Amino acid sequence: MKNIENKINKAFHNIDLPEFDNKKLNEKKGIVYMEKKKRNMIPYLVTACTLVFCLLIGFGVYNNNFKVASRIGIDVNPSIELKINKKNKVIDVIANNEDGNKILSDMDLNGSDMNVAINALIGSMVKNGYIDELANSILISVEGNSLEENEKLRQEIVNKLNANLANNNFSIVSQTVSNESELESIANQYNISLGKAKLIQDIIANNNLLTYEELANLSINELNLISSNNENIKVEGSASDKAYIGYDKVKEIALNHAGVTDVTNYQVEMDYDEVIVYEIEFKADNAKYEYEINATTGDIMEYDIDNHKNVNDSNNNSSNNNTGNNTNNNSTISRNRAKEIALSHAGITGNVSNYKIELDDNSYEIEFRYNNKEYDYDISLSGKILKYSIDNDYDDDDYNETHASISRDKAKEIALNHAGVSDVSNFKIELDDNKYEIEFKVGYQEYEYEINATTGKIISYEIDD
């Protein structure tokens, strides 16, 4: 063992080691160190590029799969909204009313194709009796950021529905919708969907005698019926009128009452005048006849017979209309005509609120409000204004409430959320000059808020300790 150890020591001492220059060695070390540091940056750069790549991919995945690209409104009486992504896949479903909740029930449509989801919802509406032979209208509304894409999507949906529902005799009303503040305020005020608000807006634009108050509670089928002559509304198929007496029966009623059989220029359309009505016009025996007949009962609500010899002379007709008084030999002006006379006299072309009309003692008593004024008219059945009054200082909570875009409950919610409280006492709220004035107490503190009734913006607030 000792001999082996000696041999190893002898061999170690006999090794010739090269001579090293310490200065050069230090420089070499520096170079080696810098080169090593430079090489080690590559993994960091690769990692950074990978992260950026992953972020871009993640953003693309989110943008294509989870970001809302369009909203599809489906209204019958159930009102439902589908949120879809760029691939037209459903990412969320919202029921806008209680009937919508009934339709959704246990349905899980998230992730399904847009057209599949729409067909499933319509099928559920048919099954639950919301769509039948008496009311066959469906409103489809498309909302998104691009007008061109909205129109393209609307047409795709209508084409698919026409193909899938060809044998079911449905009437499809379709439109594109822009989420404008005015339209959203209308929808919130009357507790209806944005799509239904847009449809009513188009109807009123074509007939300013109608109001949002009157139309908000009508079904989509009823709105479809009274907008049949509106060229701005896109409709596929005819709205069902089987719940009403029908065009043949109403013609028979009008002609029997007029005592004529041979008529010309016969026209009939459906309209709304507190109830759904048929409005009929025709000419016979050198006279022009106009009738308004209850579409459900067949009762004649109003009629007008113009016995002027030249019924074809449009100048004669227009001169009668412009006087504000109907001087025909045998006439009973319609409610709509009475409203026209009142609005024309008041110089109002826009929409009025709180409109009421009653037939009492052979005259129409009309009330409405416009621009913080209350108007009262008494108009005879011949169209003569018997009396009228205008209250320029009319201002009460009922009037303000009709012009407020947000409700009292919403105003309360805004104030309490801002204050960061929920359990309050001595709560008071008043609507004055289009703003909510709110007071309440929490412990030993008293809060006062003023909130814009249109926008919901907090105008001012004060906390008294």
ROKOLMI-190331 format. One record per residue (C-alpha): x, z, y. Coordinates in nm, 4 decimals. Layout:
% residues N
(rec (X; Z; Y)),
...
This chain:
% residues 465
(rec (0.0000; 0.0000; 0.0000)),
(rec (0.2902; 0.0884; 0.2316)),
(rec (0.4566; -0.2491; 0.1596)),
(rec (0.1412; -0.4397; 0.2589)),
(rec (0.1148; -0.2528; 0.5885)),
(rec (0.4814; -0.3283; 0.6725)),
(rec (0.4333; -0.6993; 0.6057)),
(rec (0.1322; -0.7142; 0.8380)),
(rec (0.3184; -0.5438; 1.1227)),
(rec (0.6146; -0.7754; 1.0808)),
(rec (0.3899; -1.0844; 1.0895)),
(rec (0.2080; -0.9626; 1.4028)),
(rec (0.5346; -0.9095; 1.5939)),
(rec (0.6604; -1.2542; 1.4985)),
(rec (0.3630; -1.4327; 1.6742)),
(rec (0.4747; -1.6347; 1.9813)),
(rec (0.2165; -1.5841; 2.2618)),
(rec (0.2071; -1.8366; 2.5519)),
(rec (0.2953; -1.7224; 2.9039)),
(rec (0.0046; -1.6870; 3.1466)),
(rec (0.0057; -1.7269; 3.5265)),
(rec (-0.2248; -1.4456; 3.6493)),
(rec (-0.3068; -1.6299; 3.9730)),
(rec (-0.4187; -1.9410; 3.7882)),
(rec (-0.6008; -1.7269; 3.5361)),
(rec (-0.8031; -1.5632; 3.8125)),
(rec (-0.8852; -1.9037; 3.9632)),
(rec (-0.9880; -2.0280; 3.6218)),
(rec (-1.2091; -1.7274; 3.5738)),
(rec (-1.3767; -1.8023; 3.9064)),
(rec (-1.4366; -2.1624; 3.8053)),
(rec (-1.5630; -2.0587; 3.4688)),
(rec (-1.7974; -1.8081; 3.6303)),
(rec (-1.9403; -2.0567; 3.8797)),
(rec (-1.9848; -2.3200; 3.6118)),
(rec (-2.1602; -2.0703; 3.3933)),
(rec (-2.3905; -1.9648; 3.6772)),
(rec (-2.4802; -2.3268; 3.7514)),
(rec (-2.5664; -2.3961; 3.3911)),
(rec (-2.7934; -2.0873; 3.3786)),
(rec (-3.0194; -2.2247; 3.6599)),
(rec (-3.1529; -2.4959; 3.4311)),
(rec (-3.3792; -2.2628; 3.2274)),
(rec (-3.5246; -2.1232; 3.5521)),
(rec (-3.5960; -2.4703; 3.6850)),
(rec (-3.7549; -2.5672; 3.3556)),
(rec (-3.9670; -2.2529; 3.3638)),
(rec (-4.0769; -2.3193; 3.7241)),
(rec (-4.1677; -2.6788; 3.6440)),
(rec (-4.3589; -2.5624; 3.3401)),
(rec (-4.5548; -2.3129; 3.5495)),
(rec (-4.6388; -2.5767; 3.8106)),
(rec (-4.7434; -2.8164; 3.5356)),
(rec (-4.9616; -2.5495; 3.3766)),
(rec (-5.1187; -2.4687; 3.7126)),
(rec (-5.1975; -2.8356; 3.7722)),
(rec (-5.3462; -2.8663; 3.4273)),
(rec (-5.5423; -2.5444; 3.4800)),
(rec (-5.6737; -2.6671; 3.8134)),
(rec (-5.7748; -2.9966; 3.6552)),
(rec (-5.9474; -2.8183; 3.3674)),
(rec (-6.1326; -2.5914; 3.6113)),
(rec (-6.2253; -2.8790; 3.8407)),
(rec (-6.3628; -3.0892; 3.5555)),
(rec (-6.5248; -2.8193; 3.3451)),
(rec (-6.6141; -2.5130; 3.5528)),
(rec (-6.6574; -2.6263; 3.9141)),
(rec (-7.0139; -2.7124; 4.0207)),
(rec (-7.0243; -3.0845; 4.1025)),
(rec (-7.4031; -3.1266; 4.1370)),
(rec (-7.7273; -2.9317; 4.1230)),
(rec (-8.0336; -3.0741; 3.9497)),
(rec (-8.3733; -2.9310; 4.0469)),
(rec (-8.6674; -2.9656; 3.8072)),
(rec (-9.0068; -2.8728; 3.9532)),
(rec (-9.3546; -2.8878; 3.7982)),
(rec (-9.4850; -2.5456; 3.8647)),
(rec (-9.1982; -2.3897; 3.6772)),
(rec (-8.8973; -2.4413; 3.9030)),
(rec (-8.5523; -2.4575; 3.7428)),
(rec (-8.2069; -2.5521; 3.8702)),
(rec (-7.9206; -2.6860; 3.6597)),
(rec (-7.5628; -2.6571; 3.7811)),
(rec (-7.3472; -2.9282; 3.6247)),
(rec (-6.9778; -3.0186; 3.6299)),
(rec (-6.8066; -3.3545; 3.6785)),
(rec (-6.8636; -3.4398; 3.3127)),
(rec (-7.2410; -3.3835; 3.3585)),
(rec (-7.2266; -3.0753; 3.1378)),
(rec (-7.4428; -2.7732; 3.2196)),
(rec (-7.2450; -2.4719; 3.3407)),
(rec (-7.5381; -2.2595; 3.4627)),
(rec (-7.9200; -2.2541; 3.4564)),
(rec (-8.1300; -2.0717; 3.7177)),
(rec (-8.5048; -2.0036; 3.7126)),
(rec (-8.6466; -2.0162; 4.0671)),
(rec (-8.9796; -1.8516; 3.9811)),
(rec (-9.1559; -1.6539; 3.7090)),
(rec (-9.2864; -1.9675; 3.5371)),
(rec (-8.9283; -2.0905; 3.5244)),
(rec (-8.8275; -1.7706; 3.3430)),
(rec (-9.1018; -1.8329; 3.0850)),
(rec (-8.9713; -2.1819; 3.0216)),
(rec (-8.6105; -2.0719; 2.9785)),
(rec (-8.7018; -1.7814; 2.7507)),
(rec (-8.4331; -1.7767; 2.4799)),
(rec (-8.2932; -2.1223; 2.5581)),
(rec (-7.9141; -2.1381; 2.5958)),
(rec (-7.8290; -2.4680; 2.7668)),
(rec (-7.4787; -2.3868; 2.8920)),
(rec (-7.2318; -2.6476; 2.7756)),
(rec (-7.4989; -2.8997; 2.6813)),
(rec (-7.5271; -3.2514; 2.8217)),
(rec (-7.7310; -3.2755; 3.1432)),
(rec (-7.9869; -3.5210; 3.0005)),
(rec (-8.0248; -3.3202; 2.6809)),
(rec (-8.0929; -3.0073; 2.8878)),
(rec (-8.3494; -3.1845; 3.1089)),
(rec (-8.5348; -3.3209; 2.8049)),
(rec (-8.5337; -2.9753; 2.6452)),
(rec (-8.6781; -2.8132; 2.9599)),
(rec (-8.9485; -3.0790; 2.9994)),
(rec (-9.0337; -3.0435; 2.6321)),
(rec (-9.0752; -2.6694; 2.6813)),
(rec (-9.3002; -2.7303; 2.9837)),
(rec (-9.5209; -2.9606; 2.7765)),
(rec (-9.5312; -2.7086; 2.4935)),
(rec (-9.6319; -2.4275; 2.7311)),
(rec (-9.9076; -2.6344; 2.8966)),
(rec (-9.7457; -2.6916; 3.2357)),
(rec (-9.7461; -3.0698; 3.1842)),
(rec (-10.0513; -3.2382; 3.0339)),
(rec (-10.2922; -3.5267; 3.0909)),
(rec (-10.4446; -3.3464; 3.3930)),
(rec (-10.1099; -3.2828; 3.5667)),
(rec (-9.8319; -3.5152; 3.4573)),
(rec (-9.5915; -3.5111; 3.7549)),
(rec (-9.2285; -3.3967; 3.7450)),
(rec (-9.0023; -3.3630; 4.0510)),
(rec (-8.6309; -3.4306; 3.9984)),
(rec (-8.4006; -3.3419; 4.2907)),
(rec (-8.0262; -3.4122; 4.2984)),
(rec (-7.8023; -3.2199; 4.5368)),
(rec (-7.4268; -3.2682; 4.5779)),
(rec (-7.1492; -3.3383; 4.8264)),
(rec (-7.1463; -3.7169; 4.7883)),
(rec (-7.4551; -3.9176; 4.8877)),
(rec (-7.3354; -4.2096; 4.6770)),
(rec (-7.2801; -3.9925; 4.3692)),
(rec (-7.6145; -3.8183; 4.4231)),
(rec (-7.8000; -4.1509; 4.4212)),
(rec (-7.6083; -4.2715; 4.1170)),
(rec (-7.6910; -3.9507; 3.9293)),
(rec (-8.0572; -3.9632; 4.0338)),
(rec (-8.0920; -4.3157; 3.8992)),
(rec (-7.9198; -4.2204; 3.5724)),
(rec (-8.1571; -3.9271; 3.5178)),
(rec (-8.4669; -4.1379; 3.5941)),
(rec (-8.3510; -4.4145; 3.3597)),
(rec (-8.2930; -4.1665; 3.0773)),
(rec (-8.6311; -4.0005; 3.1324)),
(rec (-8.8094; -4.3357; 3.1391)),
(rec (-8.6429; -4.4285; 2.8104)),
(rec (-8.7117; -4.0950; 2.6399)),
(rec (-9.0614; -4.0349; 2.7809)),
(rec (-9.1897; -4.3928; 2.7733)),
(rec (-9.4871; -4.3063; 2.5509)),
(rec (-9.5907; -3.9888; 2.7326)),
(rec (-9.7369; -4.1324; 3.0560)),
(rec (-9.5418; -3.9042; 3.2889)),
(rec (-9.5044; -3.9554; 3.6629)),
(rec (-9.1485; -3.8878; 3.7815)),
(rec (-9.0888; -3.8156; 4.1493)),
(rec (-8.7150; -3.8262; 4.2260)),
(rec (-8.5058; -3.7678; 4.5363)),
(rec (-8.1616; -3.6758; 4.6637)),
(rec (-8.1326; -3.3617; 4.8733)),
(rec (-7.8879; -3.2494; 5.1412)),
(rec (-7.8592; -2.8726; 5.1734)),
(rec (-7.9260; -2.8612; 5.5473)),
(rec (-7.9836; -2.5291; 5.7221)),
(rec (-8.3305; -2.6356; 5.8432)),
(rec (-8.4423; -2.7349; 5.4938)),
(rec (-8.2983; -2.4187; 5.3418)),
(rec (-8.4844; -2.2099; 5.6017)),
(rec (-8.8106; -2.3829; 5.5093)),
(rec (-8.7492; -2.3209; 5.1392)),
(rec (-8.6752; -1.9521; 5.2015)),
(rec (-8.9693; -1.9064; 5.4371)),
(rec (-9.2259; -2.0417; 5.1921)),
(rec (-9.0497; -1.9180; 4.8777)),
(rec (-9.0175; -2.2643; 4.7247)),
(rec (-8.7272; -2.4645; 4.5860)),
(rec (-8.5092; -2.6825; 4.8053)),
(rec (-8.6424; -2.9897; 4.6217)),
(rec (-9.0072; -2.9024; 4.6839)),
(rec (-8.9295; -2.8292; 5.0506)),
(rec (-8.7726; -3.1763; 5.0813)),
(rec (-9.0773; -3.3434; 4.9215)),
(rec (-9.3160; -3.1614; 5.1592)),
(rec (-9.0917; -3.2509; 5.4533)),
(rec (-9.1228; -3.6216; 5.3627)),
(rec (-9.5015; -3.5937; 5.3263)),
(rec (-9.5400; -3.4265; 5.6676)),
(rec (-9.3109; -3.6870; 5.8263)),
(rec (-9.5675; -3.9459; 5.7147)),
(rec (-9.8706; -3.7353; 5.8175)),
(rec (-9.8075; -3.4755; 6.0887)),
(rec (-10.1626; -3.3425; 6.0548)),
(rec (-10.0461; -3.1569; 5.7456)),
(rec (-9.8462; -2.8335; 5.7596)),
(rec (-9.5991; -2.6487; 5.5389)),
(rec (-9.8443; -2.3589; 5.5138)),
(rec (-10.1044; -2.5891; 5.3601)),
(rec (-9.8772; -2.7745; 5.1195)),
(rec (-9.6381; -2.5036; 4.9951)),
(rec (-9.8875; -2.3723; 4.7376)),
(rec (-9.9844; -2.7134; 4.5985)),
(rec (-9.8516; -2.8242; 4.2608)),
(rec (-9.6094; -3.1142; 4.2252)),
(rec (-9.8897; -3.3259; 4.0790)),
(rec (-10.1108; -3.2570; 4.3834)),
(rec (-9.8247; -3.3394; 4.6202)),
(rec (-9.7635; -3.6577; 4.4227)),
(rec (-10.1283; -3.7597; 4.4558)),
(rec (-10.1459; -3.7165; 4.8326)),
(rec (-9.8111; -3.8947; 4.8886)),
(rec (-9.9024; -4.2062; 4.6893)),
(rec (-9.8763; -4.4341; 4.9954)),
(rec (-9.5508; -4.2867; 5.1243)),
(rec (-9.2812; -4.5530; 5.0929)),
(rec (-9.0015; -4.2976; 5.1429)),
(rec (-9.0848; -4.1139; 4.8202)),
(rec (-8.9568; -4.2650; 4.4928)),
(rec (-9.2112; -4.2439; 4.2101)),
(rec (-9.2049; -4.3814; 3.8552)),
(rec (-9.5520; -4.3886; 3.6986)),
(rec (-9.8876; -4.2784; 3.8404)),
(rec (-9.9849; -3.9181; 3.9063)),
(rec (-10.2796; -3.8086; 3.6946)),
(rec (-10.6132; -3.7733; 3.8781)),
(rec (-10.8075; -3.6799; 3.5654)),
(rec (-10.8755; -3.3330; 3.7061)),
(rec (-11.0855; -3.5010; 3.9782)),
(rec (-11.3988; -3.7151; 3.9839)),
(rec (-11.2032; -4.0413; 3.9980)),
(rec (-11.1932; -4.3515; 4.2164)),
(rec (-11.4962; -4.5229; 4.0601)),
(rec (-11.7206; -4.2184; 4.0981)),
(rec (-11.6169; -4.1494; 4.4571)),
(rec (-11.6849; -4.5123; 4.5510)),
(rec (-12.0300; -4.4844; 4.3987)),
(rec (-12.1000; -4.1654; 4.5999)),
(rec (-11.9917; -4.3218; 4.9289)),
(rec (-12.1807; -4.6504; 4.8810)),
(rec (-12.4985; -4.4724; 4.7694)),
(rec (-12.4858; -4.2498; 5.0767)),
(rec (-12.4254; -4.5494; 5.3055)),
(rec (-12.7053; -4.7432; 5.1305)),
(rec (-12.4898; -5.0535; 5.0862)),
(rec (-12.3560; -5.2501; 4.7900)),
(rec (-12.1710; -5.5489; 4.9359)),
(rec (-11.8610; -5.4147; 5.1119)),
(rec (-11.5289; -5.5534; 5.2349)),
(rec (-11.1901; -5.4063; 5.3254)),
(rec (-11.2483; -5.1204; 5.0805)),
(rec (-10.9632; -4.8645; 5.0798)),
(rec (-10.9340; -4.5238; 4.9165)),
(rec (-10.6553; -4.2687; 4.8988)),
(rec (-10.6193; -3.9010; 4.8206)),
(rec (-10.5330; -3.6491; 5.0922)),
(rec (-10.5430; -3.2781; 5.1606)),
(rec (-10.7903; -3.1062; 5.3923)),
(rec (-10.8040; -2.7443; 5.2723)),
(rec (-10.8785; -2.9033; 4.9320)),
(rec (-10.7793; -3.2307; 4.7677)),
(rec (-11.0063; -3.5040; 4.9063)),
(rec (-11.0677; -3.8767; 4.8788)),
(rec (-11.0524; -4.0632; 5.2095)),
(rec (-11.2528; -4.3869; 5.1943)),
(rec (-11.2868; -4.6743; 5.4394)),
(rec (-11.4917; -4.9919; 5.4079)),
(rec (-11.6986; -5.2380; 5.6110)),
(rec (-12.0546; -5.3500; 5.5484)),
(rec (-12.3321; -5.5028; 5.7622)),
(rec (-12.1163; -5.5182; 6.0786)),
(rec (-12.0358; -5.1474; 6.0542)),
(rec (-11.7241; -4.9561; 5.9622)),
(rec (-11.7625; -4.6556; 5.7314)),
(rec (-11.5257; -4.3643; 5.6808)),
(rec (-11.5854; -4.0876; 5.4269)),
(rec (-11.4048; -3.7722; 5.3250)),
(rec (-11.5241; -3.6518; 4.9849)),
(rec (-11.4210; -3.3403; 4.7912)),
(rec (-11.2155; -3.4714; 4.4984)),
(rec (-11.3307; -3.1949; 4.2640)),
(rec (-11.7016; -3.1550; 4.3408)),
(rec (-11.7892; -3.4946; 4.4891)),
(rec (-11.9443; -3.3321; 4.7982)),
(rec (-11.9349; -3.5395; 5.1174)),
(rec (-11.7337; -3.3259; 5.3602)),
(rec (-11.7410; -3.5640; 5.6584)),
(rec (-11.8393; -3.9205; 5.7310)),
(rec (-11.8184; -4.1578; 6.0258)),
(rec (-12.0241; -4.4756; 6.0718)),
(rec (-11.9136; -4.7093; 6.3495)),
(rec (-12.2088; -4.9343; 6.4367)),
(rec (-12.0213; -5.1429; 6.6962)),
(rec (-12.0989; -5.5090; 6.6389)),
(rec (-11.7325; -5.6122; 6.6451)),
(rec (-11.5911; -5.3877; 6.3731)),
(rec (-11.3100; -5.6364; 6.3185)),
(rec (-11.1924; -5.5969; 6.6778)),
(rec (-10.8980; -5.3563; 6.6587)),
(rec (-10.9082; -5.3073; 7.0365)),
(rec (-11.2568; -5.1548; 7.0124)),
(rec (-11.1401; -4.9155; 6.7423)),
(rec (-10.8261; -4.8104; 6.9275)),
(rec (-11.0141; -4.7496; 7.2518)),
(rec (-11.2458; -4.5095; 7.0715)),
(rec (-10.9535; -4.3239; 6.9203)),
(rec (-10.7701; -4.2840; 7.2481)),
(rec (-11.0564; -4.1262; 7.4422)),
(rec (-11.0517; -3.8036; 7.2466)),
(rec (-11.4304; -3.8419; 7.2075)),
(rec (-11.6112; -4.0327; 6.9355)),
(rec (-11.9078; -4.2199; 7.0885)),
(rec (-12.0348; -4.3985; 6.7790)),
(rec (-12.4107; -4.4313; 6.7294)),
(rec (-12.4138; -4.2404; 6.4024)),
(rec (-12.1039; -4.0362; 6.3353)),
(rec (-11.9644; -3.7113; 6.2060)),
(rec (-11.5915; -3.6976; 6.2671)),
(rec (-11.3667; -3.5640; 5.9923)),
(rec (-11.1625; -3.2463; 6.0092)),
(rec (-10.8460; -3.4518; 6.0344)),
(rec (-10.9930; -3.6489; 6.3262)),
(rec (-11.0880; -3.3231; 6.5012)),
(rec (-10.7331; -3.2000; 6.4519)),
(rec (-10.5964; -3.5274; 6.5940)),
(rec (-10.8128; -3.4857; 6.9040)),
(rec (-10.6960; -3.1268; 6.9603)),
(rec (-10.3259; -3.2031; 6.9114)),
(rec (-10.3464; -3.5136; 7.1279)),
(rec (-10.5136; -3.3174; 7.4067)),
(rec (-10.2505; -3.0434; 7.3790)),
(rec (-9.9729; -3.3044; 7.3900)),
(rec (-9.8237; -3.1834; 7.0608)),
(rec (-9.6523; -3.4228; 6.8225)),
(rec (-9.4580; -3.1712; 6.6128)),
(rec (-9.5709; -2.9337; 6.3388)),
(rec (-9.7951; -2.6410; 6.4292)),
(rec (-9.8325; -2.3076; 6.2516)),
(rec (-10.1237; -2.0821; 6.1557)),
(rec (-10.3607; -2.3776; 6.1713)),
(rec (-10.7283; -2.2955; 6.1041)),
(rec (-11.0404; -2.5076; 6.1308)),
(rec (-11.4013; -2.4080; 6.0674)),
(rec (-11.7308; -2.5910; 6.1005)),
(rec (-11.9757; -2.3694; 6.2877)),
(rec (-12.2957; -2.4580; 6.4802)),
(rec (-12.2290; -2.8323; 6.4561)),
(rec (-11.8804; -2.8094; 6.6057)),
(rec (-11.5276; -2.7603; 6.4815)),
(rec (-11.3535; -2.4402; 6.5853)),
(rec (-10.9795; -2.4958; 6.5731)),
(rec (-10.6923; -2.2499; 6.6154)),
(rec (-10.3182; -2.3062; 6.5909)),
(rec (-9.9890; -2.1892; 6.7367)),
(rec (-9.7010; -2.3857; 6.8805)),
(rec (-9.3929; -2.2775; 7.0769)),
(rec (-9.5126; -1.9198; 7.1197)),
(rec (-9.8538; -2.0295; 7.2493)),
(rec (-10.1926; -1.9939; 7.0851)),
(rec (-10.4425; -2.2802; 7.1185)),
(rec (-10.8207; -2.2586; 7.0660)),
(rec (-11.0443; -2.5661; 7.0628)),
(rec (-11.4175; -2.6196; 7.0131)),
(rec (-11.4882; -2.9868; 6.9295)),
(rec (-11.8317; -3.1378; 6.8639)),
(rec (-11.9084; -3.3478; 6.5557)),
(rec (-11.9058; -3.6523; 6.7801)),
(rec (-11.5465; -3.5759; 6.8866)),
(rec (-11.6141; -3.4296; 7.2303)),
(rec (-11.4009; -3.1341; 7.3415)),
(rec (-11.6590; -2.8675; 7.4294)),
(rec (-11.4066; -2.6046; 7.5395)),
(rec (-11.0479; -2.5027; 7.4881)),
(rec (-10.8037; -2.2269; 7.5831)),
(rec (-10.4259; -2.1839; 7.5736)),
(rec (-10.2679; -1.8383; 7.5603)),
(rec (-9.9184; -1.8761; 7.7073)),
(rec (-9.8157; -1.5159; 7.6461)),
(rec (-9.9119; -1.4925; 7.2823)),
(rec (-9.6453; -1.3010; 7.0924)),
(rec (-9.7048; -1.0722; 6.7979)),
(rec (-9.5493; -0.9902; 6.4638)),
(rec (-9.7747; -1.2347; 6.2786)),
(rec (-9.6590; -1.5214; 6.4993)),
(rec (-9.2953; -1.4193; 6.4806)),
(rec (-9.3199; -1.3794; 6.1045)),
(rec (-9.4151; -1.7456; 6.0628)),
(rec (-9.1033; -1.8500; 6.2559)),
(rec (-8.8605; -1.6107; 6.0851)),
(rec (-8.6376; -1.7753; 5.8262)),
(rec (-8.5437; -1.4476; 5.6594)),
(rec (-8.7875; -1.1820; 5.5436)),
(rec (-8.8051; -0.8172; 5.6496)),
(rec (-8.6681; -0.7153; 5.3085)),
(rec (-8.3705; -0.9473; 5.3545)),
(rec (-8.3056; -0.8097; 5.7043)),
(rec (-8.3148; -0.4571; 5.5623)),
(rec (-8.0713; -0.5578; 5.2885)),
(rec (-7.8301; -0.7050; 5.5466)),
(rec (-7.8351; -0.3878; 5.7580)),
(rec (-7.7912; -0.1482; 5.4652)),
(rec (-7.5111; -0.3568; 5.3129)),
(rec (-7.3272; -0.3603; 5.6463)),
(rec (-7.3708; 0.0156; 5.6829)),
(rec (-7.2586; 0.0674; 5.3226)),
(rec (-7.5594; 0.2869; 5.2382)),
(rec (-7.8640; 0.2659; 5.0152)),
(rec (-8.0519; 0.5977; 5.0402)),
(rec (-8.1960; 0.6139; 5.3936)),
(rec (-8.4768; 0.7970; 5.5740)),
(rec (-8.7015; 0.7275; 5.8752)),
(rec (-8.6649; 0.3543; 5.8224)),
(rec (-8.8329; 0.1365; 6.0885)),
(rec (-8.8266; -0.2392; 6.1380)),
(rec (-8.9909; -0.4599; 6.4030)),
(rec (-8.9760; -0.8326; 6.4667)),
(rec (-8.9502; -0.9218; 6.8340)),
(rec (-8.8262; -1.2368; 7.0079)),
(rec (-8.6903; -1.3833; 6.6817)),
(rec (-8.4814; -1.0785; 6.5993)),
(rec (-8.5344; -0.7793; 6.3724)),
(rec (-8.4903; -0.4386; 6.5337)),
(rec (-8.4051; -0.1850; 6.2646)),
(rec (-8.3622; 0.1921; 6.2781)),
(rec (-8.2874; 0.4409; 5.9993)),
(rec (-8.1094; 0.7689; 5.9317)),
(rec (-7.8511; 0.8703; 5.6743)),
(rec (-7.7744; 1.2409; 5.6774)),
(rec (-7.6943; 1.3347; 6.0371)),
(rec (-7.6281; 0.9778; 6.1491)),
(rec (-7.8782; 0.7406; 6.3081)),
(rec (-7.8279; 0.3640; 6.2732)),
(rec (-7.9694; 0.0895; 6.4950)),
(rec (-7.9376; -0.2834; 6.4179)),
(rec (-8.0482; -0.6102; 6.5768)),
(rec (-8.0480; -0.9051; 6.3333)),
(rec (-8.1220; -1.2711; 6.4082)),
(rec (-8.4432; -1.3591; 6.2205)),
(rec (-8.3350; -1.7201; 6.1661)),
(rec (-7.9714; -1.6900; 6.0631)),
(rec (-7.9518; -1.3287; 5.9419)),
(rec (-7.6520; -1.2689; 6.1706)),
(rec (-7.6028; -0.9145; 6.3001)),
(rec (-7.6434; -0.9364; 6.6792)),
(rec (-7.5530; -0.5758; 6.7496)),
(rec (-7.5431; -0.2356; 6.5810)),
(rec (-7.4929; 0.1255; 6.6820)),
(rec (-7.4227; 0.4430; 6.4869)),
(rec (-7.5159; 0.7706; 6.6570)),
(rec (-7.3572; 1.0854; 6.5154)),
